[in-house]
Amino acid sequence: MANINFKLVTIISEPVLSSSLVTTIRSLGATGFTISDVYGEGSGEKSIGEVPNEKVKIEVVADADLAKEIMAEIAKNYFANYSLIVYASDIQVIRHEKF
């Protein structure tokens, strides 16, 4: 089996946004995602959520075009009002037909 180039889009956000972010990701055509509870702190403002510094990490494997769409949509709809980051990493996958 050949390795195929894809992107891993990672979103780290306030937990309250997870459902909305998943809806956005799915609406753009992503076929799956993984959500993890994480904890951390960055250079931005302190979290005002129920548990300080509690975050969720949402990961999506996507082709380059979909990754760009996801990142642009999240930036447009969330960056102005919420504390979150989004980034993409180059990855290689086997069984690319799953994505």
Sine and cosine of phi, psi and omega as CSV:
sin_phi,cos_phi,sin_psi,cos_psi,sin_omega,cos_omega
0.00,0.00,0.64,-0.76,0.00,-1.00
-1.00,0.00,0.55,-0.83,0.14,-0.99
-0.99,0.14,0.69,-0.72,-0.01,-1.00
-0.89,-0.46,0.66,-0.75,0.00,-1.00
-0.97,0.26,0.76,-0.65,0.07,-1.00
-0.66,-0.75,-0.03,-1.00,0.09,-1.00
-0.88,-0.48,0.56,-0.83,0.17,-0.98
-0.95,-0.32,0.95,-0.33,0.04,-1.00
-1.00,0.03,0.81,-0.59,0.00,-1.00
-0.88,-0.48,0.78,-0.63,0.02,-1.00
-0.86,-0.52,0.79,-0.61,0.08,-1.00
-0.88,-0.48,0.86,-0.50,-0.14,-0.99
-0.55,-0.83,0.07,-1.00,0.14,-0.99
-0.90,0.43,0.65,-0.76,-0.03,-1.00
-0.84,0.54,-0.53,0.85,-0.04,-1.00
-0.88,0.48,-0.35,0.94,-0.03,-1.00
-1.00,0.01,-0.14,0.99,-0.17,-0.99
-0.84,0.55,-0.72,0.70,0.00,-1.00
-0.89,0.45,-0.68,0.73,0.01,-1.00
-0.91,0.41,-0.66,0.75,0.03,-1.00
-0.91,0.42,-0.66,0.75,0.03,-1.00
-0.89,0.45,-0.65,0.76,0.05,-1.00
-0.86,0.50,-0.69,0.72,0.03,-1.00
-0.89,0.47,-0.74,0.68,-0.02,-1.00
-0.87,0.50,-0.73,0.68,0.00,-1.00
-0.90,0.43,-0.64,0.77,-0.02,-1.00
-0.89,0.45,-0.41,0.91,0.02,-1.00
-1.00,0.06,-0.16,0.99,0.09,-1.00
0.92,-0.40,0.09,1.00,0.05,-1.00
-0.91,0.41,0.63,-0.78,-0.06,-1.00
-1.00,-0.09,-0.13,0.99,0.01,-1.00
-0.13,-0.99,0.12,-0.99,-0.02,-1.00
-0.29,-0.96,0.26,-0.97,0.10,-0.99
-0.77,-0.64,0.71,-0.70,0.04,-1.00
-0.88,-0.48,0.73,-0.68,0.06,-1.00
-0.78,-0.62,0.59,-0.81,0.16,-0.99
-0.99,0.15,0.77,-0.64,0.00,-1.00
-0.72,-0.69,0.20,-0.98,-0.03,-1.00
-0.70,-0.72,0.68,-0.73,0.04,-1.00
0.03,-1.00,0.02,-1.00,-0.04,-1.00
-0.55,-0.84,0.61,-0.79,0.02,-1.00
-0.80,-0.60,-0.33,-0.94,-0.05,-1.00
-0.99,0.12,-0.13,0.99,-0.03,-1.00
-0.98,0.18,-0.17,-0.99,0.02,-1.00
-0.91,0.42,0.44,-0.90,0.06,-1.00
-0.92,0.40,0.55,-0.84,0.03,-1.00
-0.92,0.40,0.61,-0.79,0.06,-1.00
-0.93,-0.36,0.26,0.96,0.00,-1.00
-0.94,0.34,0.00,-1.00,-0.02,-1.00
-0.87,0.50,-0.62,0.78,0.04,-1.00
-0.89,-0.46,0.93,-0.36,-0.04,-1.00
-0.82,0.58,0.70,-0.72,0.05,-1.00
0.93,0.36,0.05,1.00,0.10,-1.00
-0.96,0.30,0.71,-0.70,-0.02,-1.00
-0.67,-0.74,0.22,-0.98,0.21,-0.98
-0.89,-0.46,0.55,-0.83,0.10,-1.00
-0.91,-0.42,0.84,-0.54,0.02,-1.00
-0.93,-0.37,0.80,-0.60,0.00,-1.00
-0.87,-0.49,0.67,-0.74,-0.01,-1.00
-0.72,-0.69,0.78,-0.62,0.14,-0.99
-1.00,-0.04,0.81,-0.58,-0.08,-1.00
-0.49,-0.87,0.34,-0.94,0.13,-0.99
-0.95,0.30,0.18,-0.98,-0.12,-0.99
-0.86,0.51,-0.65,0.76,-0.03,-1.00
-0.91,0.41,-0.72,0.70,0.01,-1.00
-0.91,0.41,-0.63,0.78,0.04,-1.00
-0.85,0.52,-0.70,0.72,0.03,-1.00
-0.89,0.46,-0.66,0.75,0.02,-1.00
-0.89,0.46,-0.72,0.69,-0.01,-1.00
-0.87,0.50,-0.74,0.67,-0.04,-1.00
-0.89,0.45,-0.67,0.74,0.00,-1.00
-0.91,0.41,-0.66,0.75,-0.02,-1.00
-0.92,0.39,-0.66,0.75,0.03,-1.00
-0.91,0.41,-0.69,0.73,0.03,-1.00
-0.86,0.51,-0.71,0.70,-0.04,-1.00
-0.91,0.42,-0.65,0.76,-0.15,-0.99
-1.00,-0.10,-0.28,0.96,-0.15,-0.99
-0.80,-0.60,-0.51,0.86,-0.14,-0.99
-0.85,0.53,-0.59,0.81,-0.09,-1.00
-0.92,0.38,-0.49,0.87,-0.15,-0.99
-0.86,-0.51,-0.09,1.00,-0.10,-0.99
-0.72,-0.70,0.38,-0.92,0.06,-1.00
-1.00,-0.04,0.97,-0.25,0.05,-1.00
-0.37,-0.93,0.34,-0.94,0.12,-0.99
-0.77,-0.64,0.41,-0.91,0.06,-1.00
-0.61,-0.80,0.68,-0.73,0.04,-1.00
-0.50,-0.87,0.30,-0.96,0.01,-1.00
-0.82,-0.58,0.59,-0.80,0.05,-1.00
-0.84,-0.54,0.54,-0.84,0.10,-1.00
-0.98,0.21,0.74,-0.67,0.04,-1.00
-0.67,-0.74,0.23,-0.97,0.14,-0.99
-0.84,-0.55,0.67,-0.75,-0.01,-1.00
-0.81,-0.59,0.45,-0.89,0.17,-0.99
-0.96,-0.29,0.50,-0.87,-0.08,-1.00
0.92,0.39,0.73,0.69,-0.04,-1.00
-0.86,0.52,-0.38,0.93,-0.01,-1.00
-0.90,0.44,-0.29,0.96,0.03,-1.00
-0.95,0.30,-0.28,0.96,-0.07,-1.00
-0.93,-0.37,0.00,0.00,0.00,0.00
